[in-house]
């Protein structure tokens, strides 16, 4: 089974898969850049892989198949079908999906959560009065600047941005009124 061109549905040749630059489709000439798992390009006998014998390491996901390599992130043994070459070595399907050994999303913890950061910038100065002069405008700018940016791979709402903007607006109003009274 070879991937087909999305425009003309003709099979793409193996030389046009996993390239760094777009390659023209032989059928319609449309520029295609297709990424596939390496197992798709292997012959069926090498994909199925040899069965593990007594005393040999077996694939974590396919216990009857002989392990070919080790995942560089979690250390699981994987067969030829499961291994995915990466820049840091070989990844198993679970690590490729961004999950750690406990099944939690690693990707969700890698991104900067600007909504939480803006809320912290607006909320922490409530404990201390003097940083408000700097943090309230910073929280307002951060909330406005990163409003349209994706929050996280995990579904989140924008209530933190709204609360951060409300707190910073109130803090800036209090600071402005204090400055006006002192003048």
C-alpha positions as CSV (number, residue, x, y, z in Angstrom):
1,X,0.0,0.0,0.0
2,X,1.5,3.3,-1.1
3,X,0.2,6.7,-0.3
4,X,-1.7,8.4,-3.1
5,X,-1.6,12.0,-4.3
6,X,-4.5,14.0,-2.7
7,X,-5.2,15.8,-6.0
8,X,-5.2,13.0,-8.6
9,X,-5.3,9.9,-6.3
10,X,-2.4,8.2,-8.2
11,X,0.2,6.4,-6.1
12,X,3.3,8.4,-5.2
13,X,6.6,6.8,-5.9
14,X,8.8,5.8,-3.0
15,X,11.5,8.4,-3.9
16,X,8.9,11.2,-3.3
17,X,8.2,10.2,0.3
18,X,10.0,11.7,3.4
19,X,11.8,14.3,1.4
20,X,12.9,17.7,2.7
21,X,11.5,19.6,-0.3
22,X,8.2,19.2,-2.2
23,X,8.3,16.8,-5.1
24,X,6.0,17.0,-8.2
25,X,3.4,14.2,-8.5
26,X,4.0,12.0,-11.6
27,X,0.3,12.1,-12.4
28,X,-0.8,15.7,-12.0
29,X,2.4,17.6,-11.4
30,X,1.2,19.0,-8.1
31,X,3.9,19.7,-5.5
32,X,3.7,17.0,-2.7
33,X,5.6,16.6,0.5
34,X,4.5,13.4,2.1
35,X,5.8,12.0,5.4
36,X,5.2,8.3,6.2
37,X,6.4,5.9,8.9
38,X,9.5,4.0,7.8
39,X,7.7,0.7,8.3
40,X,5.5,1.5,5.3
41,X,8.5,1.5,2.9
42,X,9.9,-1.8,4.3
43,X,9.1,-5.1,2.6
44,X,6.2,-7.0,4.3
45,X,8.6,-9.8,5.6
46,X,10.9,-7.2,7.3
47,X,7.9,-5.3,8.7
48,X,6.4,-8.4,10.3
49,X,9.9,-9.1,11.7
50,X,11.2,-12.3,13.2
51,X,9.5,-13.8,16.2
52,X,11.2,-13.6,19.5
53,X,12.8,-16.8,20.8
54,X,13.3,-18.0,24.3
55,X,15.6,-15.6,26.2
56,X,15.5,-12.8,23.6
57,X,14.0,-9.3,24.1
58,X,10.6,-8.8,22.7
59,X,8.7,-5.7,21.5
60,X,6.8,-3.9,24.2
61,X,3.8,-3.5,21.9
62,X,4.1,-6.8,20.1
63,X,5.3,-9.4,22.7
64,X,5.8,-12.2,20.1
65,X,8.1,-10.1,17.9
66,X,11.8,-9.8,18.5
67,X,13.0,-6.4,19.6
68,X,15.2,-4.5,17.2
69,X,16.0,-1.3,19.1
70,X,15.4,0.6,22.3
71,X,13.3,3.8,22.6
72,X,15.7,6.7,23.5
73,X,13.1,8.3,25.8
74,X,11.5,5.6,27.8
75,X,13.8,2.6,27.2
76,X,11.1,0.2,25.9
77,X,12.2,-2.5,23.4
78,X,10.5,-2.0,20.0
79,X,10.3,-4.1,16.9
80,X,10.9,-3.0,13.3
81,X,7.3,-2.0,12.9
82,X,7.2,0.2,16.0
83,X,10.5,2.0,15.8
84,X,10.4,5.6,14.6
85,X,13.7,7.2,13.8
86,X,14.1,10.6,15.4
87,X,16.9,13.1,15.7
88,X,17.7,11.9,19.2
89,X,17.6,8.2,18.3
90,X,14.6,5.9,18.1
91,X,11.1,6.6,19.6
92,X,8.4,4.1,20.4
93,X,4.8,5.0,19.4
94,X,3.9,6.2,22.9
95,X,6.8,8.6,23.1
96,X,6.1,9.8,19.5
97,X,2.5,10.6,20.6
98,X,3.9,12.8,23.4
99,X,3.0,10.6,26.3
100,X,5.4,9.7,29.1
101,X,5.5,6.2,30.8
102,X,2.7,7.2,33.2
103,X,0.4,8.0,30.2
104,X,0.5,11.8,30.8
105,X,0.9,14.3,28.0
106,X,4.5,15.6,27.9
107,X,3.6,18.0,25.2
108,X,1.1,19.8,27.4
109,X,3.8,20.5,30.0
110,X,6.4,21.8,27.5
111,X,4.6,24.9,26.2
112,X,4.5,28.3,28.0
113,X,1.0,28.9,29.4
114,X,0.8,32.6,28.8
115,X,-2.7,32.9,30.3
116,X,-1.4,31.5,33.7
117,X,1.7,33.7,33.5
118,X,-0.5,36.8,32.9
119,X,-2.8,35.9,35.8
120,X,0.3,35.4,38.1
121,X,1.7,38.8,37.0
122,X,-1.6,40.4,37.9
123,X,-2.4,38.5,41.0
124,X,0.9,38.2,42.9
125,X,1.3,42.0,43.3
126,X,-1.9,41.9,45.4
127,X,0.3,40.5,48.2
128,X,2.9,43.3,47.7
129,X,2.0,46.8,46.7
130,X,5.1,48.2,45.1
131,X,5.5,45.7,42.2
132,X,2.1,46.7,40.9
133,X,3.6,49.6,39.0
134,X,5.5,47.1,36.8
135,X,3.5,43.9,36.8
136,X,0.0,45.3,36.1
137,X,1.0,46.9,32.8
138,X,3.1,43.8,32.0
139,X,0.1,41.5,32.6
140,X,-2.2,43.7,30.5
141,X,0.3,43.7,27.6
142,X,0.9,39.9,27.9
143,X,-2.9,39.2,27.9
144,X,-3.5,41.3,24.8
145,X,-0.4,40.1,22.9
146,X,-1.0,36.4,23.4
147,X,-4.8,36.4,23.3
148,X,-4.9,34.7,19.9
149,X,-2.0,32.3,20.4
150,X,-3.0,28.7,21.1
151,X,-3.1,28.2,24.9
152,X,-2.0,24.6,25.1
153,X,-2.5,21.2,23.4
154,X,-4.8,20.5,26.3
155,X,-8.2,22.3,26.0
156,X,-8.3,25.5,28.0
157,X,-10.5,28.6,28.0
158,X,-9.4,32.2,28.1
159,X,-10.8,33.1,31.5
160,X,-7.3,33.6,32.9
161,X,-6.6,36.3,30.3
162,X,-9.9,38.0,31.1
163,X,-9.2,37.9,34.9
164,X,-5.6,39.0,34.4
165,X,-6.8,42.0,32.3
166,X,-9.5,42.9,34.9
167,X,-7.0,42.7,37.8
168,X,-4.4,44.7,36.0
169,X,-6.9,47.4,34.9
170,X,-8.0,47.7,38.5
171,X,-4.4,47.8,39.8
172,X,-3.5,50.5,37.2
173,X,-6.5,52.5,38.2
174,X,-5.6,52.4,41.9
175,X,-2.0,53.4,41.1
176,X,-3.2,56.2,38.8
177,X,-5.5,57.5,41.5
178,X,-2.8,57.4,44.1
179,X,-0.4,59.3,41.8
180,X,-3.1,61.9,41.2
181,X,-3.7,62.4,44.9
182,X,0.0,62.8,45.6
183,X,0.4,65.4,42.9
